[in-house]
Amino acid sequence: MSSLSVKALEPKAQRVMVTEDSVVVDLTDGRSVSAPLAWYPRLLHGKPEERDNWRLMGSGEGIHWPDLDEDLSIESLVLGRPSGESGQSFKRWLETRKSRGKRVRSATRERSLQRAAPQEARRR
């Protein structure tokens, strides 16, 4: 009696799409795998442009979102594993994100005022 030996290929990502409620990954083996964004809080709290800014890690073993400091391995996605980030870590990330947003808005407003000041002086 003979047995058939099949070598499983490790799935690799080739395309990523993030919708309002899920992350969808097309794999090189022809499958598409999706998971709810609720499994990945940083993606869930990201802006659409941040979610769209992703890159493949290695030769497709994972996905990295630089704006959100989020990494997702294809193995975890295929096995149905949600983010392993602790609630405490996520809370710190969210607080840092909020304070960074305030600094960016403040700096943008300051630059706007600086540009307006010379124009106001010229009018006088």
Secondary structure, 3 states (H helix, E strand, C coil): CCCCCCCCCCCCEEEEEECCCEEEEEECCCCEEEEEHHHCHHHHHCCHHHHHCCEEECCCCEEEECCCCEEEEHHHHHHCCCCCCCHHHHHHHHHHHHHHHHHHHHHHHHHHHHHHHHHHHHHC
